Every structure is written in structure tokens, then in C-alpha cells.
Amino acid sequence: MRDTVGDFLASYYLWIKALHVIAVIAWMAGLFYLPRLFVYHVEQVERGSETDAMFQTMERRLLKAIINPAGVTTWVFGLGLVFTPGIVDWTALWPWTKAGSVIAMTVFHHWLALRRKDFLAGSNRITGRQYRMMNEVPTLLMMIIVISVIVKF
């Protein structure tokens, strides 16, 4: 069974890699944009207004229609790459830094989902400035991931 799966993954390696990169781009776009929406939501929207309802709709749709599916797809194709025979050298440092950063990115994704629920409940306590700072998290993690994969230290 393992050889069959390994053979399949090796045969479709370039397709899996391409689909993984596409999913990552979509995931990252959403992770960059949602905190920015939160900044504007906090700083310029009155709770209970029509604009509040509009922002909540935009935030929900971004999370449910783009970020969540892209995050799952990133993981599925990423694991396909990990299990492709001969691709990852687990004795090197780079796969571990990438894995740790991807896990941190996933935690950030879930943190954003919880913050959306705070807006929905009217219990957001985070300022626009704090959301601006949090908006840098995916950038830093992306840098670690890309350097890990390209440089392979």
C-alpha cells in the first residue's frame, strides 16, 4: 500500500506542488486582509450600524469562503508533498522550521476566527493598533517558510 501511495505522490509531485502554492497564495491573501478589515471595523464602525453588519458579512465570507478552504487545501497538498518519497530530508533543519511556522500560521488563522466571533458578539477588546501589529505575524511566518524551503539550511 505504501509503495502505491508513494508512487502516486511521486507521479503527481509537480501537480501537487503547484496546487499547494496556489492554495498558499489564497490562504496568505486572506490572512493579510482579515486583520486589516478588523482595523477598519474597530476604528471606523459604530456597533449595530448597517456598516457594522456589512463588515461582519465581509469578514465572515472572507473567512468561510477563502481563508478556511485555502488553509485546508494548503495542508492537504502540503502533506502530500511531505509524504512524497525523497522530497523532505528530515535530518536537515529547514523542514522543522517550516513545519513550526505552518503550525504557527494555523494558530494565527484560528485566532482570527475567534476575533471574528468577538465582533459578532460585540465583545471585541482589541484596538486597531493591536490588529495592525498582528497583521505582521503572517508576513514574518511567510518569510521563515519561504527561506526555509528555498535555502534549505
N, C-alpha and C positions, 0 to 999 in steps of 0.2 A: 504493500500500500504506500509506504513512504517513498519508494522509488517512483511510483506512478505520480504522486503529488509533486515530488521534486522535479521529475521530467516535465510535467505540465508547467510548473512555475518557470523552469529554465526555458522552455519553448516560447513562453509568452512574456519573458522578462521585460523586453522593451515596451510592450503594451502596458504592462503593469506599472512600470516606471513612469511612462507618460501620463497614465491616468492618476497616479499618485501625485505627480507635480501639478496637474490641473486641479485636483482636489485641494492640495495645499494652498494654491493661489486663491481659490474661492474662500477657504477657511480663514486665511490671513486677512483677506479683504474685509470679511465680516468682523473679525476680531479687532481690526483697526477702526472700523466705522462705528460699532456699537458704543464704545466708551465716549466717542465724540458726540453721538446722539444724546448720551446721558449728560454730557456737559451742557448742551443747549437746553435740555429738558430741565435741569436743575436751575440754570441761570435765567432763563427767559420765559418759563411757562408757569402760569398760575394753576395750582391744583384744582381739578374739577372743571376746567375750561374745555372748550372744544379743541384747543391746541393741545391740551394735556391728553385728551382722547386720541388725537391724531398721532402724537409722539408714541403713546403706548401701542397703537396699532403698528406703526413703523418698526418699533423695537421688537414686538412680538413676531412680526413677519420676517424680519431680518434674522432673528434667532431661529425660528422654526423652519423657514423655507431655504435659508442659505447656510448659516453657521452650523446648525446641528447636522444636516445631511453631509455637508462638506467635511466636518470633523470626523464623522463615522467613516466616510469614504476614504479619507486620509489614512485613518487607522487600518482599514481593511486592506487597501493596496500597500500600505507601508509594511504590514505584517506579511503580505505576500512577498515583498522584497526581502524581508528578514529571513524568511524560510526558503528562499531560493538558494539551492546549494552553491557554495563557492563565492557568495556575494559579500558576506559580512565576516570579517576577521575579529572574533570576539576576544582575541588576545591583545588587540590594539585598544587605545583609549577612546578613539572617536565614536564607536557605536554606543559607548556608555554615556558620553556627554550628550550625544544626540538623543538617546532614549530618555535620559533625565530631563532634557529640555522639552521633549514632546510631552512627557508626563506633566511637567510644569505648565505647558501651554494648555493642556486639557483641564488642569485645575483652574487656570485663569478663565477658560471657557465656562466652566461650571460656576465660577464666582460671578461672572457677568450675568448668567441666567438667574442667579439668586438676587442680584441687584435689580433686575427687571421686575422680579416679584415684589421687591420693596417698593418700586414705583407704583405697581398695581395696587398694593395695599396702602399706599400713601405714607409709608414709613421710611423712605429714603433718608439717610442721615449723612450721606457723603456729599462733599462740596464739589463744585465744578473744578476747582483747583486739584482736588484729590483725584477726580476722574481723569484730568489732564495728565497727571503723573502716572496713573495706572495705564494710560494709553501707550506709555513707553515700554511696558512689560513685553508685549508680543514682539516689538522691534528687537529688544535685547535677546530674547529667546530665539528669534529667527536668525540673528547674527551668529549665535552659538551653533545652531543647527547647520546653517549653510557652511560655515567654516569647518565644522566637524566633518561633514560629508565631502566637501571639495578638497580640503587639505589632508584629511585622513591622518591626523597626528597620532 
